[in-house]
Amino acid sequence: MIQEKLISPRAEKKRLSALEAAADLFLEKGYGSVSMDEIAAGAGISKRTLYNYFPAKDILFGEVVSFIWSGMNMPKLPPAGGSDIRRVLHDFSSHLLSVLRSERFVSLLRLVMGESGRFPELTELYSKNGITPILTGLALYFNECNELGMLKTDRPDIVSQQYLGMVKESLFWPVLLGAFPMPSKEHDEAVIGRAAEIILEIYSV
């Protein structure tokens, strides 16, 4: 039986210090303007130690995205059995919007958008370590609802994209791009509620 390599508390502390330093530097200066030397210095570790943890800068960035998301208290979905779909989607979406509108998340997204032209790998890393797990979790919830006879769909992944798209296209992207001011809580509630109703109208048994 192959045993997993254990990381000592001291080594893990250094790894986390590197992630924290890299996150601060990337968000402040951009991906292309930050060197591995700067990150090592900011973390108080040697460049060799940094490369032991993260063999390449793009690998480090992917870990930073995951690190930032893990600290954002992302919403969790309950088991589908016995749940009220409207209430679950309401609570999930309200919580998610509070994260997406946070200063740290917006800074991360602007970083990816601003530098993806020069570094196209950033978009893939952001997606893989950020929004994809959210869509996957939502799809798993809709799949459970389907298996329990609460909804009828053979493509829960599409339902996930449709629902999240309705919420984000109405309440997140227009605000981020400056097309609309920050919506009121009442407007948030109305959009989230209507998005859930549309899903239920289409996919209810």
Backbone bond lengths (Angstrom), bond angles and torsions (degrees), N, CA, C in turn:
res aa  C-N    CA-C-N  psi(-1)  N-CA   C-N-CA  omega(-1)  CA-C   N-CA-C  phi
1 M - - - 1.468 - - 1.525 109.29 -
2 I 1.340 116.56 128.69 1.458 120.68 -179.43 1.519 110.03 -83.90
3 Q 1.309 116.71 124.70 1.448 120.98 179.66 1.530 109.76 -90.54
4 E 1.360 116.14 142.55 1.444 119.95 176.96 1.520 109.70 -70.36
5 K 1.311 114.68 144.66 1.450 120.47 178.57 1.524 109.87 -69.74
6 L 1.305 116.44 123.52 1.452 120.84 -178.65 1.524 110.35 -85.68
7 I 1.335 115.74 138.75 1.461 121.62 177.27 1.518 107.98 -102.38
8 S 1.303 116.16 127.17 1.459 120.05 -179.61 1.523 109.97 -67.75
9 P 1.335 117.72 155.45 1.470 120.49 177.87 1.531 112.07 -55.84
10 R 1.329 116.83 -37.07 1.462 120.10 179.63 1.529 111.35 -66.25
11 A 1.337 115.67 -43.07 1.459 119.70 179.03 1.525 111.17 -66.01
12 E 1.322 116.57 -40.00 1.463 120.14 178.91 1.521 110.78 -65.25
13 K 1.317 117.03 -36.26 1.461 120.76 177.48 1.525 110.64 -62.81
14 K 1.332 116.48 -41.22 1.466 120.28 178.30 1.530 110.58 -66.65
15 R 1.316 116.58 -40.08 1.468 120.20 179.66 1.527 110.87 -62.57
16 L 1.327 116.35 -43.66 1.460 120.65 179.16 1.522 111.31 -66.93
17 S 1.334 116.45 -36.26 1.463 120.11 176.48 1.525 110.71 -62.22
18 A 1.329 116.15 -38.74 1.460 120.90 177.80 1.529 111.00 -65.56
19 L 1.314 116.87 -41.59 1.456 120.55 178.74 1.526 111.06 -65.04
20 E 1.319 116.96 -42.62 1.463 120.68 179.62 1.529 111.15 -64.40
21 A 1.329 116.04 -43.60 1.458 119.90 179.52 1.525 110.46 -65.18
22 A 1.322 116.63 -43.49 1.465 120.50 -179.88 1.529 110.88 -64.11
23 A 1.330 116.71 -42.13 1.464 120.00 179.45 1.522 110.71 -60.26
24 D 1.329 117.19 -47.55 1.463 120.96 -179.68 1.524 111.55 -61.93
25 L 1.320 116.55 -43.39 1.467 120.49 -177.78 1.526 111.85 -70.28
26 F 1.320 117.31 -43.44 1.462 119.97 178.76 1.526 110.77 -60.85
27 L 1.333 116.96 -45.61 1.460 120.46 -177.12 1.523 111.58 -69.07
28 E 1.320 116.80 -30.59 1.464 120.81 -178.36 1.528 112.46 -82.23
29 K 1.340 116.94 -42.78 1.462 120.48 -169.93 1.525 114.71 -114.40
30 G 1.338 117.13 -13.68 1.451 119.99 -176.52 1.515 111.57 98.17
31 Y 1.317 115.29 161.85 1.461 120.70 -176.47 1.527 111.81 -69.90
32 G 1.325 116.56 -48.02 1.454 119.87 -174.34 1.507 114.46 -69.89
33 S 1.341 116.88 -23.41 1.464 120.53 -175.64 1.526 113.36 -88.84
34 V 1.303 116.80 -4.36 1.469 120.49 -176.18 1.529 109.59 -106.19
35 S 1.303 116.52 130.77 1.466 121.22 178.50 1.526 110.18 -101.10
36 M 1.307 115.41 160.70 1.462 120.53 176.20 1.530 110.05 -64.81
37 D 1.334 117.42 -29.94 1.462 120.72 176.24 1.525 110.84 -61.29
38 E 1.357 116.27 -44.35 1.462 120.65 179.59 1.521 111.53 -63.31
39 I 1.324 115.15 -41.16 1.464 119.21 -179.17 1.522 110.59 -64.93
40 A 1.323 116.63 -43.89 1.470 120.42 178.67 1.527 110.12 -60.80
41 A 1.345 116.19 -43.79 1.467 119.74 179.65 1.521 110.90 -64.47
42 G 1.334 116.54 -41.66 1.464 120.25 179.53 1.512 112.79 -64.69
43 A 1.334 116.13 -30.53 1.468 120.71 -179.76 1.524 112.41 -87.54
44 G 1.331 116.13 -10.69 1.462 119.63 -178.24 1.507 113.19 72.01
45 I 1.338 116.43 32.94 1.462 120.60 178.88 1.534 108.10 -129.79
46 S 1.317 116.29 167.99 1.459 119.64 178.35 1.521 110.14 -78.18
47 K 1.323 115.80 157.74 1.459 120.60 177.67 1.530 110.07 -62.75
48 R 1.314 116.56 -36.71 1.464 120.41 178.95 1.523 110.53 -62.11
49 T 1.336 116.40 -43.13 1.466 119.86 178.71 1.517 110.54 -63.15
50 L 1.344 116.16 -41.12 1.466 119.89 179.10 1.524 110.69 -59.51
51 Y 1.335 116.80 -44.45 1.461 120.33 -179.65 1.533 112.22 -70.16
52 N 1.316 117.58 -24.29 1.467 120.07 174.49 1.525 110.77 -64.10
53 Y 1.336 115.46 -36.47 1.470 120.67 179.71 1.526 111.77 -83.45
54 F 1.330 116.13 -40.41 1.463 121.80 -174.82 1.529 108.67 -133.22
55 P 1.342 117.79 97.45 1.471 121.75 -172.50 1.528 114.59 -63.36
56 A 1.326 118.32 -18.72 1.463 120.81 -179.20 1.530 109.01 -147.74
57 K 1.315 114.98 157.50 1.461 120.76 -177.11 1.522 112.12 -63.96
58 D 1.337 117.66 -38.51 1.455 119.43 -179.76 1.532 111.22 -68.14
59 I 1.326 116.61 -34.44 1.465 120.26 175.81 1.526 109.63 -63.92
60 L 1.332 116.06 -41.98 1.465 120.70 177.37 1.518 110.36 -61.78
61 F 1.340 117.70 -42.16 1.464 119.88 -179.60 1.522 111.07 -62.24
62 G 1.335 116.91 -42.73 1.454 120.16 177.39 1.515 111.79 -58.66
63 E 1.330 116.34 -41.15 1.464 120.72 177.60 1.525 111.15 -67.52
64 V 1.329 116.67 -34.61 1.464 120.70 178.34 1.525 110.44 -65.21
65 V 1.342 117.16 -42.87 1.459 120.44 177.73 1.528 110.22 -58.84
66 S 1.327 116.06 -47.83 1.455 120.75 178.34 1.528 110.84 -61.57
67 F 1.332 116.36 -40.63 1.463 122.43 179.32 1.532 111.20 -62.48
68 I 1.336 116.41 -44.26 1.460 120.34 179.59 1.523 110.50 -65.46
69 W 1.325 116.88 -45.44 1.459 120.07 179.79 1.522 111.40 -63.13
70 S 1.325 117.01 -37.89 1.472 119.64 -178.29 1.521 111.32 -65.63
71 G 1.324 117.33 -23.81 1.460 120.42 179.48 1.511 113.74 -93.12
72 M 1.316 117.44 7.27 1.460 121.01 -174.78 1.526 114.20 -100.65
73 N 1.314 117.53 7.15 1.462 120.00 177.36 1.521 111.30 53.82
74 M 1.336 114.86 54.75 1.462 119.73 -179.03 1.527 110.76 -64.61
75 P 1.342 117.30 148.44 1.467 119.79 -177.37 1.524 112.21 -67.72
76 K 1.314 115.09 146.21 1.467 122.04 176.74 1.525 108.66 -109.75
77 L 1.309 115.89 144.72 1.461 120.89 178.15 1.517 109.79 -98.66
78 P 1.334 118.25 136.96 1.474 121.00 -179.84 1.524 110.10 -78.77
79 P 1.324 118.04 169.19 1.460 120.04 171.79 1.525 110.02 -57.74
80 A 1.314 116.46 144.86 1.463 119.87 -175.79 1.524 112.63 -69.71
81 G 1.338 116.90 -33.77 1.457 121.04 -175.29 1.512 112.78 -56.24
82 G 1.332 116.69 121.25 1.452 121.83 177.60 1.516 114.30 78.26
83 S 1.319 117.92 2.51 1.462 119.69 -177.10 1.527 110.84 -86.67
84 D 1.332 115.64 156.33 1.459 123.22 174.06 1.524 106.22 -93.90
85 I 1.327 117.16 109.98 1.461 120.70 -173.71 1.521 111.32 -57.39
86 R 1.328 117.21 -43.00 1.467 119.53 179.94 1.520 110.77 -59.40
87 R 1.308 117.20 -46.73 1.460 121.77 -178.22 1.521 110.93 -65.82
88 V 1.323 116.86 -41.92 1.469 120.64 179.39 1.525 110.25 -61.15
89 L 1.331 117.29 -47.10 1.459 120.77 -179.23 1.525 111.32 -66.91
90 H 1.311 116.75 -35.69 1.467 120.23 177.34 1.521 110.75 -62.57
91 D 1.327 116.42 -51.32 1.466 120.49 -177.69 1.524 111.26 -64.96
92 F 1.334 116.28 -41.98 1.458 121.48 178.92 1.527 110.71 -60.28
93 S 1.327 116.40 -48.88 1.467 121.11 -175.29 1.524 111.74 -68.86
94 S 1.325 117.56 -40.38 1.467 120.70 178.91 1.521 110.54 -62.23
95 H 1.317 115.87 -43.64 1.459 121.23 179.00 1.530 110.06 -65.75
96 L 1.331 116.72 -44.87 1.460 120.51 -178.90 1.527 111.32 -61.71
97 L 1.311 117.48 -42.58 1.466 120.50 179.68 1.520 111.80 -61.28
98 S 1.328 116.65 -37.97 1.469 119.15 179.09 1.519 110.72 -63.13
99 V 1.336 116.83 -33.48 1.469 120.94 177.55 1.523 110.43 -74.21
100 L 1.334 116.78 -47.77 1.457 120.85 -176.88 1.523 112.40 -62.84
101 R 1.305 116.84 -28.46 1.468 120.50 -179.04 1.523 112.83 -90.55
102 S 1.320 116.92 -1.07 1.463 120.08 -179.63 1.522 110.53 -69.64
103 E 1.322 115.78 151.99 1.465 120.93 -177.35 1.522 111.85 -59.76
104 R 1.313 117.20 -40.27 1.466 120.49 -177.14 1.521 111.47 -66.61
105 F 1.341 116.64 -42.46 1.457 118.63 179.58 1.523 111.06 -67.00
106 V 1.335 116.72 -44.17 1.465 120.27 -179.92 1.526 110.33 -60.55
107 S 1.331 117.12 -38.91 1.468 120.52 178.01 1.526 110.49 -62.99
108 L 1.326 116.81 -41.81 1.466 120.96 178.45 1.525 110.89 -63.60
109 L 1.322 116.51 -44.73 1.462 120.09 -178.43 1.526 111.05 -65.61
110 R 1.321 117.04 -41.62 1.472 120.32 178.50 1.531 110.17 -63.99
111 L 1.319 116.51 -35.44 1.465 120.22 176.62 1.524 110.69 -61.42
112 V 1.322 116.71 -48.73 1.458 120.91 -179.11 1.523 110.92 -63.68
113 M 1.336 116.51 -45.45 1.460 120.84 -179.10 1.527 111.09 -64.16
114 G 1.323 116.51 -39.93 1.453 120.58 -175.54 1.519 114.13 -73.24
115 E 1.337 117.01 -27.88 1.456 119.19 -174.07 1.526 114.14 -114.42
116 S 1.328 116.88 2.05 1.465 119.21 -177.84 1.522 112.20 -67.23
117 G 1.337 117.56 -23.23 1.460 119.58 177.03 1.511 112.22 -64.34
118 R 1.340 116.18 -43.78 1.468 120.75 178.77 1.516 111.58 -82.21
119 F 1.335 115.71 -31.16 1.465 120.65 -176.53 1.534 108.92 -128.28
120 P 1.343 118.36 77.15 1.463 121.14 -175.64 1.524 113.76 -60.29
121 E 1.329 116.60 -20.42 1.470 118.91 179.54 1.525 112.29 -66.09
122 L 1.338 117.74 -19.49 1.462 120.49 -178.75 1.520 111.47 -63.46
123 T 1.330 116.69 -39.10 1.461 120.35 -179.46 1.521 110.88 -62.10
124 E 1.323 116.74 -44.24 1.466 120.88 178.91 1.526 110.86 -64.51
125 L 1.331 116.61 -41.96 1.459 120.46 -179.85 1.524 111.22 -65.91
126 Y 1.326 116.27 -39.78 1.465 120.87 177.71 1.525 110.36 -63.02
127 S 1.346 114.95 -45.13 1.455 119.52 -178.85 1.522 111.58 -64.82
128 K 1.334 116.21 -47.78 1.463 121.47 -176.60 1.519 111.86 -62.94
129 N 1.325 117.02 -39.34 1.464 120.81 -174.60 1.521 113.40 -100.12
130 G 1.346 116.85 -3.18 1.451 119.65 -175.70 1.513 114.10 -122.57
131 I 1.349 116.31 -87.19 1.460 119.95 -171.06 1.521 113.21 -72.13
132 T 1.339 118.28 -29.97 1.467 120.00 -178.35 1.535 112.70 -59.09
133 P 1.337 119.83 -45.36 1.469 118.58 176.90 1.525 113.44 -60.01
134 I 1.345 117.56 -32.60 1.459 120.51 177.44 1.531 110.22 -66.07
135 L 1.308 116.63 -47.43 1.462 120.50 178.47 1.526 111.49 -62.73
136 T 1.330 116.22 -38.75 1.469 120.55 179.77 1.522 111.14 -63.99
137 G 1.328 116.51 -44.15 1.457 120.12 179.02 1.515 112.05 -62.89
138 L 1.326 116.37 -40.74 1.464 120.38 178.51 1.529 110.89 -66.37
139 A 1.337 116.09 -40.25 1.466 119.93 178.04 1.523 111.20 -63.58
140 L 1.325 117.42 -38.99 1.464 120.67 178.14 1.525 110.76 -62.72
141 Y 1.340 116.85 -39.31 1.467 120.25 177.87 1.526 110.27 -63.59
142 F 1.341 117.11 -46.97 1.466 120.08 179.24 1.530 111.15 -64.07
143 N 1.316 117.47 -33.82 1.463 120.43 177.44 1.527 110.80 -65.94
144 E 1.329 116.73 -41.24 1.472 120.11 176.04 1.522 110.17 -61.25
145 C 1.349 115.84 -42.87 1.464 119.58 178.51 1.521 110.54 -60.24
146 N 1.320 116.50 -37.98 1.460 121.11 178.54 1.527 110.68 -66.35
147 E 1.331 117.26 -45.67 1.458 121.09 -177.99 1.529 111.67 -66.02
148 L 1.331 116.65 -28.59 1.461 120.75 -179.98 1.522 112.70 -89.61
149 G 1.338 116.88 1.77 1.457 120.29 178.43 1.513 113.93 78.59
150 M 1.328 117.68 15.96 1.460 121.57 179.71 1.538 110.83 -86.11
151 L 1.310 116.53 -29.21 1.455 123.59 174.54 1.519 107.87 -134.80
152 K 1.328 116.29 165.68 1.455 120.40 177.34 1.525 108.93 -128.60
153 T 1.336 116.63 104.55 1.454 121.76 178.32 1.518 109.94 -157.34
154 D 1.313 116.17 139.82 1.465 119.53 174.61 1.527 110.85 -99.65
155 R 1.348 117.89 2.79 1.458 121.68 179.01 1.530 110.57 -133.42
156 P 1.333 117.16 70.32 1.469 119.38 179.68 1.524 112.81 -60.51
157 D 1.338 116.80 -24.69 1.462 119.28 177.53 1.525 111.06 -64.98
158 I 1.345 116.54 -38.36 1.464 120.51 178.28 1.529 110.81 -69.99
159 V 1.327 116.56 -40.15 1.467 120.21 177.37 1.535 109.95 -60.11
160 S 1.322 115.60 -40.73 1.457 121.13 178.07 1.533 110.97 -59.54
161 Q 1.323 116.54 -47.18 1.466 121.25 -179.77 1.525 110.79 -65.63
162 Q 1.321 116.89 -40.50 1.457 120.57 -179.45 1.532 111.02 -63.48
163 Y 1.320 115.98 -47.07 1.462 118.87 -177.41 1.528 111.25 -65.50
164 L 1.328 116.47 -50.74 1.458 119.73 -177.96 1.528 110.61 -63.35
165 G 1.333 116.42 -35.17 1.456 120.15 177.94 1.519 111.87 -61.86
166 M 1.320 117.25 -43.54 1.465 120.29 179.51 1.520 111.52 -60.50
167 V 1.312 116.43 -40.52 1.465 120.25 -178.32 1.525 111.01 -71.89
168 K 1.320 116.71 -49.98 1.460 120.14 -175.32 1.525 112.29 -69.30
169 E 1.334 117.75 -38.96 1.465 119.98 -178.73 1.527 111.88 -69.02
170 S 1.308 117.35 -22.01 1.463 120.51 179.48 1.523 112.82 -95.66
171 L 1.330 116.61 -35.44 1.459 119.45 -168.32 1.525 115.47 -117.01
172 F 1.338 117.57 -10.15 1.468 118.56 -177.84 1.523 112.85 -117.78
173 W 1.327 117.03 -60.84 1.462 119.63 -173.60 1.525 113.89 -60.85
174 P 1.331 120.60 -44.71 1.473 118.93 179.68 1.528 112.89 -59.96
175 V 1.330 116.34 -34.20 1.469 120.13 178.60 1.520 110.09 -71.65
176 L 1.337 116.56 -45.54 1.461 120.84 -179.78 1.523 111.50 -59.16
177 L 1.341 116.82 -39.38 1.461 121.74 -177.00 1.522 112.72 -86.23
178 G 1.327 116.65 0.27 1.457 120.05 176.43 1.513 114.90 80.14
179 A 1.333 117.77 12.50 1.466 120.72 -179.56 1.524 111.37 -75.62
180 F 1.335 116.51 -31.98 1.462 121.28 -179.30 1.526 109.74 -137.40
181 P 1.337 117.02 152.62 1.464 119.01 173.76 1.523 110.50 -71.88
182 M 1.318 116.62 169.30 1.463 120.27 178.50 1.523 109.43 -59.81
183 P 1.343 117.92 125.16 1.464 120.67 -178.93 1.530 111.62 -65.93
184 S 1.314 115.09 156.87 1.458 120.31 174.74 1.522 109.36 -74.27
185 K 1.320 115.68 164.64 1.465 120.00 177.44 1.520 110.24 -60.81
186 E 1.326 115.99 -36.81 1.461 120.23 -179.39 1.535 110.54 -64.69
187 H 1.332 116.43 -39.43 1.466 119.68 178.67 1.532 110.35 -67.73
188 D 1.339 116.23 -41.47 1.467 119.92 175.10 1.523 110.58 -54.50
189 E 1.323 115.34 -49.02 1.467 120.64 -177.36 1.518 110.85 -61.04
190 A 1.348 116.69 -41.28 1.459 120.59 -177.70 1.533 110.95 -65.46
191 V 1.326 117.10 -43.94 1.466 120.87 -178.86 1.523 110.92 -67.08
192 I 1.334 116.52 -45.90 1.463 120.35 179.89 1.528 110.84 -61.77
193 G 1.334 115.46 -42.98 1.461 119.45 179.95 1.518 112.10 -63.61
194 R 1.325 116.11 -42.64 1.471 119.42 -179.40 1.526 111.39 -68.13
195 A 1.332 117.45 -37.53 1.464 120.83 177.79 1.525 110.56 -60.42
196 A 1.332 116.41 -42.73 1.469 120.39 178.47 1.528 110.74 -65.41
197 E 1.338 116.40 -40.22 1.464 119.86 179.01 1.528 111.62 -62.27
198 I 1.330 116.69 -40.09 1.462 120.25 -179.83 1.532 110.39 -63.72
199 I 1.334 116.11 -43.63 1.472 119.37 177.43 1.522 110.81 -59.48
200 L 1.323 116.83 -44.29 1.463 120.49 -179.29 1.527 111.80 -68.77
201 E 1.326 117.16 -36.40 1.468 119.65 178.33 1.525 110.98 -64.02
202 I 1.331 116.24 -36.60 1.470 120.14 -176.89 1.527 111.83 -81.06
203 Y 1.350 116.27 -41.28 1.469 119.21 -167.91 1.531 114.90 -112.56
204 S 1.326 117.66 2.89 1.461 117.75 177.37 1.528 110.63 -63.83
205 V 1.319 115.42 148.81 1.468 120.49 -179.72 1.532 108.66 -70.55
